[in-house]
Amino acid sequence: MVVGYRQWCNKLWNAVRFAMMKLGDGYTPPVQTLRPETMTFSCQWILSVLNKTISNTVDSLNAFELSDAANTVYAWWQYQFCDVFIEAIKPSFAADNQSRIHAQDALWVCLETGLRLLHPFMPYITEELWQRLPSSQDSERKASIMICDYPSSIEMWTNEKVETEMDMVLATVKTLRALRAAESLKRQRNEKFHAFALSGNALTLGIVKPHELEIRTLANLSSFEVMLRGEDKAFVMVKTGDVSDQRSRLEWDVFLSFQRDARHKFTERLYEVLVKEQVRVWNNDDVERGNHELGASLVEAMEDSVALVVVLSPNYAKSHWCLEELAMLCDLKSSLGRLVLPIFYEVEPCMLRKQNGPYEMDFEEHSKRFSEEKIQRWRRALNIIGNIPGFVYRYDSNILHL
């Protein structure tokens, strides 16, 4: 725990150091509120998710839910700002044009706002880092972050369309990484690969194609192209001349976790597509389990899988077996670095983070049977999964991008 938070503090320092290097000595922060509609895609996205983070954090603080507030801020910093945005904007600094200015302004706004948002939970490090940020020449800088106004949401920053498109971009990136691992590509240090995606419909093509640069950057590819295919699905392939003929040291490519309410309408189709693409899938549907603990064979299958795909559905939390599986998946993500790909089937990620709706009633029932320690373990797992970018499936979605 201590080591993990020490590494997190180090990540904050590195984020600010990166920003100071890219902003440069002559940078002057914007005086007026940023208008996202004039900015690049990645900048529009980070401002939109930052705005939601501000709103959710303020709501949690007003409700005295300090743990939820801290987790919300941490998730934005870790999974959206550091893992995605900082990486996505790096090409913008290669040229001296408008996109560079957009990236600088969004970077500064995110850091300044994010530090104020984080300050109640980490007062000392945020004060130190905030003091290092450049300030606008037209405004009087306050002496301390402690006396600054706490962030409030800005309505014009929210853009659901951009967030939906970025969800698809990030899901494509995760799929590329999973396929590259499953194919056991022999990579030298810093080696990049060529990749292409075949889309089954023009709608998906129209969403993904404008963001080929973001996908190429985040997936660390030398090139990426999306093309239209006539079949009723889309999938991603990695194309390279250096493919290992040996099978992976792990027995399974994908461990598939799901609840029965998603089986007939969705998971069976997903399973068929994966098998058709010669992906070795462990299906948890017919596995023997113990009374309350996972069976040995199930745990071994998780440990012996390259990627862990979990289908979160409205009834997922009804099953204590599914919740225990989810907690184990999160442990493996942390300890072994396993790739976890969530698919939100007719649920929203925020439902997992807050455990509201049907999940709230399910946990009320579980609390009558299981220890508080186990309940909190399951809640933490849902919160972690809810903050990992993945697929959001609705009735009109074309989800099979594997």
KOLLUMNU-912078 format. One record per residue: residue in three letters; x, y, z of N, C-alpha, C, O in turn. Coordinates in steps of 0.1 Angstrom, whole numbers, plus 5000, padded with zeros to 4 digits. Layout:
// KOLLUMNU-912078
ALAXYZXYZXYZXYZ ...
// end
This chain:
// KOLLUMNU-912078
MET500849885000500050005000500950135000500750224992 VAL501950135009502750255010503650264998503750374993 VAL504150154993504950164980504050214969504550294960 GLY502850164968501950204957501650354957501750424947 TYR501450414969501150554970502450644968502350754963 ARG503550584972504850654969505050664954505450764949 GLN504750554947504850554932503850654926504250714916 TRP502750664932501650754927502150904929502050984919 CYS502750934940503351064942504451094932504551204927 ASN505250994929506351014919505751034905506251114898 LYS504550974902503850994890503351144889503451204878 LEU502951194900502451334900503651434896503551524888 TRP504751404903505951484900506351474886506651574879 ASN506351354880506751334866505751404857506251464846 ALA504451404860503551474852503751624851503751684840 VAL504051684863504351834863505751854856505851964850 ARG506651774858507951794852507851794836508451874829 PHE507051694831506751684817506051814812506451874802 ALA505151864820504351984816505352104816505252184806 MET506152124826507052234826508052234814508352334809 MET508452114810509352094799508652134786509252204778 LYS507352094785506652124772506052264772505952324761 LEU505752324783505252464783506352564780506152654773 GLY507552534786508652624783508652754792507652784798 ASP509852824792509952934800509053054796508653134804 GLY508753064783508053174778506553164778505853244772 TYR506053054783504553024782503753114792504153134803 THR502653164787501753244795500453174795499853154784 PRO499953134806498653064807497453144802497553274802 PRO496353084797495253164792494553234803494453184814 VAL494053354800493353434810491853394810491253384821 GLN491253374798489853344798489653194798490553114795 THR488453144801488053004801488252944787487853004777 LEU488852824786489052764774487752724767486752684774 ARG487752734754486552694746486952574738487652574728 PRO486452454743486952324737486552314722487352234715 GLU485552374717485052344704486152384694486052344682 THR487052474698488152514688489352434690490352464683 MET489352334699490652264702490652124696489652084690 THR491752064697491951924691491051824699490651854710 PHE490951704693490051604699490551564713489651554722 SER491751534715492251494728492051604739491751574750 CYS492251724735492051834744490551844748490151874760 GLN489651834738488251834741487851724751487051744760 TRP488451604748488051494757488551514771487751494781 ILE489751554773490251564787489551674795489351664807 LEU489151784788488351884795486951834799486451874809 SER486351754790485051694793485051604805484251614814 VAL486051514805486151414816486651484829486251444840 LEU487451594827487751674839486551734845486351744857 ASN485651784836484451854841483551754849483051794859 LYS483451634844482651534851483351494864482651474874 THR484651494864485351454876485051564887484851534899 ILE485151694883484851804892483451784898483251794910 SER482451764889481051754894480851634903480251654913 ASN481451524900481251404908482051424921481551374932 THR483151484921483951504934483151594943483051574955 VAL482651704937481951804946480651734952480351764963 ASP479951654943478751584949479151494960478451484970 SER480251424958480651324969481051404982480751354993 LEU481751514980482151594992480951644999480951645011 ASN480051694991478751754998478051645005477351675015 ALA478151515000477451405007478351345017477951235023 PHE479551405020480451345030480951205027481351135035 GLU481051175013481551055009483051075005483351084993 LEU483851085015485251125012486051025004486851054996 SER485750895006486450794999486050794984486950784976 ASP484750814981484350824967485050944960485450944949 ALA485051054968485651174962487151154959487651194948 ALA487851094968489251074966489550974955490450994947 ASN488750864954488850774943488550834929489250804919 THR487550924929487250994916488351074911488751074900 VAL488951154920490051244916491251154912491951184902 TYR491551054920492750964917492550904904493550894896 ALA491350854901491050784888491350874876491850834866 TRP490851004877491151104866492551124864493051114853 TRP493351144875494751174874495451054868496251064858 GLN495150934873495950814869495550764855496450744847 TYR494250744853493850664841493450754829493450704818 GLN493150884832492750964821493851074817494151084806 PHE494351144828495251244825496651184822497251214811 CYS497251104831498551054830498650944819499550944810 ASP497750844820497850724811497450754797497950694787 VAL496550854795495950874781496351014776497051024766 PHE495951124783496151254777497551294775497951334764 ILE498451274785499851314783500451234771501251294764 GLU500151104770500651034759500051074745500751084735 ALA498751104745498051144732498551274727498551294714 ILE498951364735499351504730500751514726501151624722 LYS501551414729503051424726503251464711504251544709 PRO502551404701502851444687502551594685503151654676 SER501651654693501351794691502551884694502652004688 PHE503451844702504651924705505751914695506851974696 ALA505551824685506551804675506551914664507551934657 ALA505451994664505352104654504952224661504252224671 ASP505352334655504952474660503752524653503852604644 ASN502552474658501352514651500252534662500552534674 GLN498952544657497852574666497652454676497252474687 SER497852334671497652214680498552214691498252164702 ARG499752264689500752284700500252374711500352354723 ILE499652484707499152584716497952524724497852544736 HIS497052454716495952384723496452294734495852284745 ALA497452214730497952114739498552184752498352134763 GLN499252294750499852364761498752414770498852404782 ASP497752484764496752544773495952434780495652454792 ALA495552324774494852224780495652154791495152124802 LEU496952134788497852074798497952164811497852114822 TRP498052294809498152384820496852384828496852374841 VAL495752394821494452404828494252274836493752274847 CYS494552164830494352034837495252024849494751974860 LEU496452064848497352054860496852144871496852104883 GLU496652274867496252374877494952334884494752344896 THR493952294876492652254882492752124889492152104900 GLY493452024883493651894890494351904903493951824912 LEU495351994904496052004917495052064928495052024939 ARG494252164924493352224933492252114937491852114949 LEU491952034928490951924931491551824940490751774949 LEU492751794939493451694947493951744961494251674970 HIS493951884962494651944974494051894987494851864996 PRO492751884989492251845003492751705007492851675019 PHE493151614997493551485000495051465001495551385008 MET495751554994497251544994497751694995498251744985 PRO497651755006497951905007499351945004499552044998 TYR500351865009501751905008502251904994502851994990 ILE502151784988502651774975501951864964502651914955 THR500651874966499951964957500352114958500452184949 GLU500652154971501152294973502452314966502652414959 GLU503352214968504652224962504652234947505252314940 LEU503852144941503752134926502952254921503352314910 TRP501952304927501152414923502052544922501952624913 GLN502952564932503852674932504752674920505252784917 ARG505052564914505952554903505252594889505952624880 LEU503952594889503252624876503352764873503352854882 PRO503452804860503452944856502153004858501052934858 SER502053134861500853204863500653304852501553354846 SER499353344850499053444840499553584845499453624856 GLN500053654835500653794838499553894841499753994847 ASP498253864836497153954838496353924851495353994853 SER496753834859496053794871496953794883498153764882 GLU496453834895497253834907497353694912496253634916 ARG498453634913498553494918498453494934499053574941 LYS497653404938497453384953498653324959499353254952 ALA498853354972500053304978500053154980501153094981 SER498953094981498952944983497752884976496752944974 ILE497952754973496752684967495652664977494552644974 MET496052674990495052645001493952755001492852725005 ILE494252874996493252984996492653004983491953104981 CYS492952914973492352924960490952864961490652784969 ASP490052914952488752854951488752704947489652674938 TYR487952624952487852484948487152484934486252554932 PRO487652394925487152394912485552374911485052294920 SER484952434902483552414899483452374884484252414876 SER482352304881482152254867481852364858481252464862 ILE482252344845481952444834481152374824481652284817 GLU479952414822478952334814479452324800479252214794 MET480052424794480452414780481652314777481952284766 TRP482252264788483352164786482852024784483551944778 THR481651994788481051864787480751834773479951904766 ASN481151714768480951674754480751524754481751454753 GLU479551474754479251334755479751264742480251154742 LYS479551334730479951274718481451244717481851134713 VAL482251344722483751324722484051214731484951134728 GLU483451204743483751094752483450954747484150864749 THR482250944740481950824733482950784723483350664722 GLU483350874715484350844705485750804711486350714706 MET486050874722487350834729487250694735488250624735 ASP486050654740485850524745486150424734486850314737 MET485750444722485950354711487450354708488050244705 VAL488050474708489550474705490350394715491150314712 LEU490050414728490750344739490450194738491350114741 ALA489250154735488950014734489749954722490249844723 THR489850024711490649974700492149964704492749864700 VAL492650064712494050054716494249934725495249864724 LYS493249904734493449794743493349664735494049564738 THR492449654725492449534717493749514709494149404708 LEU494249624704495549604697496649554707497449464703 ARG496649604719497649554728497449414732498349334733 ALA496149374734495849234737496249144726496749034729 LEU495849174714496149094702497649074701498148974697 ARG498449184703499849174701500449084712501349004709 ALA499949084724500348994734499948854731500748764733 ALA498748834727498248704724498948634713499148514712 GLU499448714703500148654691501648634695502348584686 SER502048674707503448654711504348714701505348654697 LEU504148844698505048914689506448934696506548974707 LYS507448904689508848924694509249064692509449114680 ARG509249134702509549284701510949314707511249274718 GLN511749384699512949444705512549574712511449624711 ARG513449614720513249744728512849854718513649874708 ASN511849934721511350044713510950014699510750104691 GLU510749884696510349844683508849874681508049844690 LYS508449924669507049954666506549864655507349804648 PHE505249854654504649764644503649834635503049944639 HIS503249784624502249834615500949754619500949634622 ALA499849824619498549764622497449824614497549934609 PHE496349744612495249794605493949734611494049624617 ALA492849794609491549754615490549744603490549824594 LEU489749634603488749614593487449644600487049564609 SER486649744596485449774602484249724594484249714582 GLY483249674602482149604596481049704591480049654584 ASN481049824595480049924591480650064589481650094595 ALA479950144581480450274578480450364591481250454592 LEU479450344600479350424612480650414621481250514625 THR481050284623482250264631483450324624484350384630 LEU483550304611484650354603484750514604485750564606 GLY483550574603483550724604483950774618484450884619 ILE483750694628484150734642485650714644486350804649 VAL486150594640487550564643488550634634489650674638 LYS488250634621489250684611489850824614491050844613 PRO488950924618489551054621490551054633491351144635 HIS490550944641491450934652492550834651493050774661 GLU492950804639494050714637495350754643496150674648 LEU495550884644496850934650496850904665497850864671 GLU495650924672495550894686495850744689496550704698 ILE495250664680495350514682496850474680497350394687 ARG497450534669498850494666499750544678500650464681 THR499450654683500250704694500150624707501150584713 LEU498850604711498650534723499050384723499450324733 ALA498850324711499250184709500750164706501150054704 ASN501450274704502850264701503150194688503950104687 LEU502450234677502550174664503250264655503250384656 SER503950214645504550294634503550344624503750454619 SER502450264623501350314614500050234618500150124623 PHE498950304615497650244618496650294608496650414605 GLU495850204602494850244592493550154595493650034597 VAL492450224593491150154595490450154581490350254574 MET489950034577489250014564487949954566487649884576 LEU487049964556485749904556485749764552486449724542 ARG485049674559484949534555483449504554482649564561 GLY483049404546481649374543481049294554479749294554 GLU481749224562481149134572480449224583480849344585 ASP479649164591478849234601479649234615479049194625 LYS480849274614481649294626482849364623483249384611 ALA483549404633484849474631485949404640485649354651 PHE487149404635488149344643489449414640489649474630 VAL490449394649491749464647492849354645492749254652 MET493749384636494849284634496149354635496249474632 VAL497149284639498549334639499249274628499349144627 LYS499849354620500549304608502049324609502449434610 THR502849214610504249234611504949104605504349004605 GLY506149124602506849004596507548924607508148824604 ASP507548974620508248914630507348854640507248894652 VAL506648744636505648684645506148544649506648474642 SER506048524662506548394668505748284663504548284663 ASP506448174660505748044656505447964668504647874667 GLN506047994679505747924692504447984698504148094697 ARG503847894706502647944713503048014726504147994731 SER502148094730502448174742502748084754502247964754 ARG503548124763503748044775502548024784502447934792 LEU501548114781500248104789499248014781499348024768 GLU498447944788497547844781496447914774495947864763 TRP495948024779494748094774495048234769495848304775 ASP494348274758494448414754493548504761493948614765 VAL492348454764491248534770490548454781490148344779 PHE490448514793489548464803488348554803488348674804 LEU487148484801485848554799485048544811484548434814 SER484748654818483948654830482648724827482648834822 PHE481448664831480148734829479148664838479348564843 GLN478048734839476848684846475848634835475948674824 ARG474948554840474048484830473048574823472548534812 ASP472748694828471848784821472448834808471648884800 ALA473748824807474348874794474748754785475248784774 ARG474448634789474948524782474348504768475048514758 HIS472948494767472348464755472348584745472448564733 LYS472148704750472048824741473348874736473448934726 PHE474448844744475748904740476948814741477648794731 THR477148744753478348674755478548554746479648534742 GLU477448484743477648374734478148414720478948354714 ARG477648534715478148584702479548624703480348594694 LEU479948694714481348734716482248604716483248604710 TYR481848504723482648384724482748324710483848274707 GLU481748314702481848264689482748334680483548284672 VAL482748474681483648554673485148534677485948514668 LEU485348524690486748494695487248364690488348354685 VAL486448264692486848124687487048124672488048064668 LYS486248194665486348194650487748254646488348224636 GLU488148354654489448424652490648344658491748394659 GLN490348224662491348134668491948184681493148174684 VAL491148254688491548304702491148194712490048144712 ARG492148154720491848054730491148114742491748194750 VAL489848084744489048144754488648054765488247934762 TRP488848094777488348024789486948084792486848204795 ASN485948004792484548044794484248004808484247884812 ASN483848094817483548064831482148014833481648004845 ASP481347994823479947964824479647834831478747824839 ASP480447734829480147594834481247544844481547424844 VAL481747634851482847604860482347574874481447634879 GLU482847464880482447434894483147524903484347554902 ARG482447584912482947674922482647614936481847524938 GLY483447664946483147624960481947704965481247764957 ASN481747694978480547764984480647914982479847984977 HIS481847974987481948114987483348154981483548274978 GLU484248064978485548094973485648034959484947944955 LEU486648094951486848044938487547914938488447894946 GLY487147824929487747694928489247714922489547814916 ALA490047614925491447614921491547624906492447694901 SER490747544899490847544884490547684878491147724868 LEU489647754885489247884880490347984882490648074873 VAL490947984894492048074897493248044887493848144883 GLU493547924885494647884876494347934862495247984855 ALA493047924858492747974844492948124843493448174833 MET492648204853492848344853494348374852494748454844 GLU495148304861496548334861497248294848498248344844 ASP496648194841497248144829496648204816496648144805 SER495948324817495348394806496148524803496548594812 VAL496248554790496948684786496048804789496548904795 ALA494748794786493848904788492648864796492148744794 LEU492148954804490948914813489849014808489849134811 VAL488848954802487649024797486449004806486048884808 VAL485949114811484849094820483649174815483749294812 VAL482449104814481249164809480349204821479849124827 LEU480349334823479549384834478149414830477849494821 SER477149344836475749354832474949394844475449404856 PRO473649434843472849474854472749374866472649414877 ASN472849244863472749144873474149094878474148994886 TYR475249154873476549104876476749094891477348994896 ALA476349204899476649204913475749114921475949094933 LYS474749054915473848964922474648834926474348774936 SER475648804918476448684921477748714929478548784924 HIS477848644940479048664948480248604942481348644943 TRP479948494933481048434926481648534916482848544915 CYS480748604909481248704899482048814906483048854901 LEU481548864917482248964924483648914929484548994929 GLU483648794933484948734938485948724926487148744927 GLU485348674915486148674902486748814899487948824896 LEU485848914900486249044896487449094906488349154901 ALA487249064918488349104928489649034924490749094925 MET489548914920490748834916491348894904492548904902 LEU490548934894491048994882491749124885492849144879 CYS491249204894491949324898493249294904494249374902 ASP493349194913494549154919495649114908496749154909 LEU495149034898496148994888496549114879497649114875 LYS495649204877496049324870497149394877498049454871 SER497049404890498049474898499349394900500449444898 SER499249264903500449184906501149134894502349124894 LEU500449084884501049024872500949114860501449074849 GLY500349224861500249314849499349264838499549304826 ARG498349184842497449134832496549244826496149334833 LEU496249234813495449324806493949294810493549184808 VAL493249394815491849374819491049464810491249584809 LEU490049404803489249474793487749464798487149364796 PRO487149574803485749574807484849604796485149684787 ILE483749534795482649554786481449584794480949504801 PHE480949714793479749754801478549724793478149804784 TYR477849614797476749564789475449614796474949564806 GLU474849724789473649784794473749844808472749854816 VAL474949874812475249954824476250064821476950054811 GLU476250164829477150274828478350254837478150204848 PRO479550294833480750284842480550354856481050304866 CYS479750464856479550534869478750444879478850464891 MET477950354873477150264882478150174890477850134901 LEU479250134884480150044891480950134901481250084912 ARG481350254897482150334906481350364919481850364930 LYS480050394917479250434929478450324935477850334946 GLN478350204927477550094932476150134935475650104946 ASN475550204926474150244928473250164919473650074912 GLY471950204918470950134910470849994915470749974927 PRO470749884906470549754911471749704919471549614928 TYR472949754917474149714925473949744939474449674948 GLU473349864942473149904956472249794964472549764975 MET471149754957470349654964471049514965470849444975 ASP471849484955472649354956473549354968473649254975 PHE474249474970475149474981474449474995475049435005 GLU473249534995472449525008472249375011472249335023 GLU471949295001471749155004473049085007473048995016 HIS474049115000475349055003475849085017476548995024 SER475549205022476049245035475449165047475949155058 LYS474349095044473649005053474348875055474148795064 ARG475148835045475748705044477248705045477848605049 PHE477948815041479348815040479948925049479349015053 SER481248905052481948995061482149135055482049145043 GLU482349235063482549365058483849375050483949445041 GLU484849295054486049295047485849245032486449305023 LYS485149145031484849095017483949195009484249204997 ILE483049255016482149355009483049465003482849504992 GLN483949515012484749625008485749584997486049664988 ARG486149464997487049414986486349414973486849454962 TRP485049374973484249374961483949514956483949544944 ARG483649604965483349744962484649804955484549874945 ARG485749784961487049834955487249784941487649854932 ALA486949654939487149594925486149664915486649694904 LEU484949684919483949754910484449894907484349934895 ASN484949964917485450094915486650104905486650184896 ILE487550004907488649994898488249974883488650034874 ILE487349874882486949834868486149954862486249974850 GLY485350024870484550134865485450254860484950334852 ASN486650254864487550364860488550314849489450394845 ILE488350194844489250144833488450174820487350124818 PRO489050234810488350254797488050124790488850034790 GLY486850114785486449984779485250014769485050124765 PHE484649904765483449914756482249944764482049884775 VAL481350034759480050054765479050004755478950064744 TYR478349904759477349834749475949884753475549874764 ARG475249924742473849954744473149874733473749814724 TYR471849884732471049814722471449844708471449754699 ASP471849964705472250004692473749994689474150054679 SER474449924698475949924696476349814687475749714686 ASN477549834680478149734673479449704680480549754678 ILE479349604690480449594700481549504696482649524701 LEU481349414686482349314684483549364676483649354664 HIS484449424683485649484677486849404681487949464684 LEU486749274681487849194686488349104674489249024676 
// end
